[in-house]
Amino acid sequence: MIRRIADLHPPLARSLRILIATDAWRPQVNGVVRTLGRVTHELEAQGHQVEVVGPDRFRTLPCPTYPEIRLALLPGRRVARTIENFKPDCIHISTEGPIGRAARAWCLKHGHAFTTAYHTKFPEYVRARCAVPLAWSYAVVRRFHAPSTSVMVATDSIASELLAHGFTNIRRWSRGVDTELFRPRDDKDFLNLPRPIHLYVGRVAIEKNIEAFLELDLPGSKLVVGDGPQLPELKKRHPGAFFAGEKHGEELARHYAAADIFVFPSRTDTFGLVLLEALASGLPVAAYPVPGPLDVINGSGVGALHENLKSAIEAARDIDPGLCRAHALEFSWAASARQFLGNLAA
């Protein structure tokens, strides 16, 4: 009998053995990796045993158009062996790549319940690169998630979109932010750039729509923090912008805190952890009214959403940084981990 952890009465008191299969893992730098890393840390702090099966365990090949992302080469046997040796109570499949597919195949063969997550708007990403019809890509992704007991999504907007595309068994799994690391700071002169400083943080890739930001005529400076396949092209096309490269930890937090406005031009993110990091740092957000920003920002007064990105930026300039910080304090990784745990199947 398949049971969700949240439905057990009384709740399980014992430690659970949780296996997470993911094609996105360290040393990759993205929201999926940060989410899994923080939730794993929280689960282990609660006494659970977590085994993460990522591409670092396999021979890999570079992902087409994303050479920084390595895809496991024929991971089936090792994934199966790892599952059988670990003997998990719960299996969570985080991504639809080779490792995720290998874990899914093992679960289906052995009748083991599993959960999945929809971290990435994969059909939209494929269309941005290859012009594949959305209906085709959604059919493939929907088939992958169909046997899952719970398809975890970060926001209500994404849940509604997936329901419209025929997905079922959708459950919420929100995100958190480290409000001790990402916080307002006094050393704004750390960035010696003309103000106001408009900041983008994230992967520098075509699906992030960064050029919509860089093309704008704005006072002050445009600062891009991150790395990715589109970085050389954008540097060449926008010599007036500043590109700081990839930053982590304290250095990343200082960049947030020293900026004035956070600009989020993506139309395809399912959440956008960077939104919370910016808000925790006291930065108002300017973005399009799309899933992610709509769920994190809409109605809170901590950002401006508009189909004209420049109009959103202009409106965001008048927002109180203290309000942004207070909104971010409502999100915690401990709560995210509890929600994740409750969605798992045992």
C-alpha positions in Angstrom: 0.0 0.0 0.0 1.4 3.4 -1.0 1.1 6.1 1.7 2.3 9.7 1.8 4.3 10.5 4.9 2.0 13.4 5.7 -1.0 11.0 5.7 0.4 8.7 8.4 -1.3 8.8 11.7 0.5 8.8 14.0 3.4 10.3 12.1 6.5 8.2 11.7 8.9 8.7 14.6 11.8 6.7 13.2 14.5 8.0 10.9 13.7 7.5 7.2 16.2 6.4 4.5 15.6 8.8 1.6 17.2 8.5 -1.8 17.2 11.4 -4.1 18.1 10.8 -7.8 19.1 14.0 -9.6 20.9 15.0 -12.8 21.5 18.4 -11.2 24.1 18.3 -8.4 27.3 19.8 -7.2 29.5 21.3 -8.7 26.7 22.6 -10.9 25.4 26.0 -9.7 21.7 26.5 -10.1 18.5 26.7 -8.2 17.8 23.0 -8.3 21.2 22.2 -6.8 20.8 24.9 -4.1 17.3 23.6 -3.2 18.4 20.0 -2.9 21.5 20.9 -1.0 19.6 22.9 1.6 16.7 20.5 1.9 19.1 17.6 2.3 20.9 19.5 5.1 17.6 20.1 6.9 16.4 16.5 6.6 19.7 15.2 8.0 19.4 17.7 10.8 16.0 16.1 11.6 17.7 12.7 11.8 16.9 11.3 8.4 19.5 9.5 6.2 19.7 11.0 2.7 21.6 9.5 -0.2 21.9 11.8 -3.2 22.7 10.0 -6.5 24.1 12.7 -8.8 26.3 12.9 -11.9 29.4 13.2 -9.8 29.3 9.4 -9.4 29.4 8.6 -13.1 31.3 9.1 -16.3 29.6 12.1 -18.0 29.2 13.9 -21.3 28.5 17.6 -21.7 24.9 18.5 -22.2 24.3 19.9 -25.7 24.2 23.8 -25.6 25.0 23.5 -21.8 28.6 22.1 -21.6 28.9 23.1 -18.0 26.1 20.6 -17.2 27.4 17.0 -17.3 25.0 14.2 -18.1 25.7 10.7 -16.7 26.7 8.1 -19.3 24.7 4.9 -19.1 23.9 5.2 -15.3 21.3 2.4 -15.2 23.3 -0.4 -13.5 25.0 1.8 -10.9 21.8 3.6 -10.1 20.1 0.2 -9.5 23.0 -1.0 -7.4 23.0 2.1 -5.3 19.2 1.8 -4.6 19.5 -1.8 -3.7 22.4 -1.3 -1.4 20.9 1.8 0.3 17.5 0.1 0.7 15.5 3.4 0.9 12.1 3.9 2.5 11.4 6.7 0.0 12.7 7.6 -3.4 12.5 11.0 -4.9 13.4 11.7 -8.6 14.3 15.3 -9.0 15.1 15.6 -12.7 14.1 14.0 -16.1 17.6 13.3 -17.2 19.6 10.0 -17.5 19.9 9.5 -13.7 16.2 10.4 -13.1 15.1 8.0 -15.9 17.3 5.2 -14.6 15.8 5.6 -11.1 12.3 5.7 -12.5 12.9 2.5 -14.5 14.1 0.7 -11.4 11.1 1.9 -9.4 8.6 0.7 -12.1 10.4 -2.6 -12.5 10.3 -3.3 -8.7 7.0 -1.7 -7.9 8.6 0.9 -5.6 6.6 4.1 -5.1 8.4 7.3 -6.0 7.9 11.1 -6.1 9.1 13.6 -8.7 9.6 17.3 -8.9 9.0 19.8 -11.7 11.9 22.2 -11.2 12.3 23.4 -14.8 10.0 24.4 -17.6 11.7 21.9 -19.8 9.3 22.3 -22.8 9.9 26.0 -22.9 13.7 25.6 -22.7 13.7 23.1 -25.6 11.5 25.5 -27.7 14.0 28.3 -27.0 16.8 26.3 -28.5 15.3 23.9 -31.1 11.8 25.2 -32.0 10.2 21.9 -30.9 6.4 22.3 -30.4 5.4 22.7 -26.8 2.7 20.0 -27.2 5.4 17.4 -28.1 7.7 18.3 -25.2 4.9 18.4 -22.7 3.7 15.0 -23.8 7.2 13.6 -23.1 7.5 15.3 -19.7 3.9 14.3 -18.7 4.7 10.7 -19.5 7.8 10.8 -17.3 5.9 12.1 -14.3 2.7 10.1 -14.7 3.6 7.2 -12.4 4.8 9.5 -9.6 2.7 9.5 -6.4 3.4 13.2 -6.1 4.7 15.7 -8.6 6.1 18.5 -6.4 6.0 22.1 -7.7 7.1 25.3 -6.1 4.1 27.6 -6.8 0.4 27.6 -7.4 0.9 29.2 -10.9 3.1 26.3 -12.0 0.6 23.8 -10.6 -2.2 25.4 -12.6 -0.1 25.3 -15.8 0.7 21.6 -15.3 -3.0 20.8 -14.6 -3.9 22.5 -17.9 -1.3 20.2 -19.6 -2.9 17.1 -18.2 -0.6 16.5 -15.2 -2.1 14.9 -12.0 -1.0 14.2 -8.4 0.5 17.7 -8.1 1.6 18.9 -4.6 3.2 22.1 -3.4 6.8 22.2 -2.3 7.9 25.8 -1.6 11.4 27.2 -1.2 13.4 29.0 1.4 16.2 31.5 1.8 19.2 31.8 4.1 18.3 35.1 5.8 21.5 35.2 7.8 23.7 35.1 4.7 21.5 37.2 2.5 20.8 40.4 4.5 21.0 44.2 4.1 24.6 45.4 4.7 26.2 48.8 5.2 29.1 48.4 2.7 27.2 49.4 -0.4 30.4 51.1 -1.6 31.7 47.6 -2.2 30.4 48.0 -5.8 32.1 51.1 -7.2 29.6 51.6 -10.0 27.3 54.5 -11.0 24.0 54.3 -9.2 21.3 53.1 -9.3 22.8 49.6 -9.7 20.4 47.2 -11.5 21.4 43.6 -10.6 20.7 40.3 -12.3 21.9 37.1 -10.7 21.6 33.7 -12.3 22.7 31.5 -15.2 23.6 33.4 -18.3 21.6 31.4 -20.8 19.1 32.2 -23.5 16.0 31.0 -21.5 16.7 33.5 -18.8 15.9 36.4 -21.3 18.7 38.5 -19.9 19.0 40.6 -23.1 15.5 42.0 -22.4 17.2 43.7 -19.4 20.5 44.6 -21.0 18.8 46.3 -24.0 17.0 48.8 -21.7 18.0 52.4 -21.5 18.5 52.8 -17.8 20.3 55.3 -15.5 23.2 54.1 -13.5 24.6 50.6 -14.1 23.5 47.1 -15.2 25.3 44.3 -13.3 25.2 40.6 -14.3 26.4 38.1 -11.7 26.6 34.5 -13.1 28.1 32.3 -15.7 26.7 30.3 -18.6 26.8 29.6 -22.3 25.5 33.1 -23.4 28.1 35.0 -21.4 30.6 35.7 -24.2 27.9 36.8 -26.6 26.3 39.2 -24.1 29.6 40.6 -23.1 30.3 41.4 -26.8 26.9 42.8 -27.5 26.6 44.9 -24.4 30.0 46.5 -23.5 28.3 49.1 -21.3 27.1 46.4 -18.9 29.2 45.0 -16.1 29.7 41.2 -15.8 31.1 40.0 -12.5 31.1 36.3 -13.3 30.0 33.5 -11.0 29.9 34.3 -7.2 29.2 32.2 -4.2 28.5 32.5 -0.5 29.6 35.7 1.2 30.8 37.3 -2.0 27.5 36.7 -3.7 25.6 38.1 -0.7 27.7 41.2 -0.8 26.8 41.8 -4.4 23.1 41.6 -3.7 23.4 43.9 -0.7 25.4 46.5 -2.6 22.9 46.8 -5.5 19.7 48.9 -5.6 17.2 47.0 -7.7 17.0 43.4 -8.6 15.9 42.7 -12.2 14.4 39.3 -13.1 13.8 39.1 -16.8 13.1 35.4 -17.0 9.7 34.2 -18.3 10.3 30.5 -17.8 11.5 29.9 -14.2 9.2 27.8 -12.0 10.2 29.8 -8.9 13.4 31.8 -8.9 15.4 31.3 -5.6 17.3 34.5 -6.5 14.0 36.4 -5.9 14.1 35.5 -2.3 17.8 36.1 -2.0 17.4 39.6 -3.4 14.4 40.4 -1.1 16.3 39.1 1.9 19.1 41.5 1.0 16.6 44.4 0.9 16.3 44.7 -2.8 13.0 45.4 -4.5 12.3 43.2 -7.5 11.3 44.2 -11.1 10.0 41.4 -13.2 7.4 40.3 -15.8 4.0 39.1 -14.4 4.7 35.4 -15.0 4.9 32.3 -12.7 7.6 32.7 -10.1 7.4 36.5 -9.7 3.6 36.3 -9.6 3.8 33.8 -6.7 6.6 35.4 -4.8 5.9 39.1 -5.4 2.3 39.6 -6.5 0.3 41.6 -3.9 3.1 41.8 -1.4 4.3 45.3 -2.3 8.0 44.2 -2.5 8.3 44.3 -6.2 6.8 45.6 -9.4 5.5 43.4 -12.2 4.8 44.7 -15.6 4.9 43.5 -19.2 7.1 46.6 -19.9 10.2 45.7 -17.9 11.4 49.2 -17.8 8.1 50.4 -16.3 8.5 47.6 -13.6 12.1 48.9 -12.8 10.9 52.5 -12.5 8.1 51.5 -10.2 10.4 49.3 -8.0 12.7 52.3 -7.2 10.2 53.6 -4.7 9.8 50.4 -2.7 11.0 50.3 0.9 13.9 47.9 1.4 12.7 47.0 4.9 9.4 45.7 3.4 11.4 43.4 1.1 13.4 42.0 4.0 10.3 41.4 6.1 8.7 39.5 3.2 11.7 37.2 2.8 11.7 36.3 6.5 8.4 34.4 5.9 10.3 31.8 3.9 12.5 29.2 5.6 14.3 26.0 4.5 13.1 24.2 7.6 9.5 24.6 6.4 10.5 23.7 2.8 12.0 20.4 4.1 9.0 19.6 6.2 6.8 20.1 3.1 9.1 17.9 1.0 9.1 15.2 3.6 5.3 15.2 3.9 5.0 14.6 0.1 7.2 11.6 0.0 5.7 8.1 -0.4 6.5 5.2 1.8 
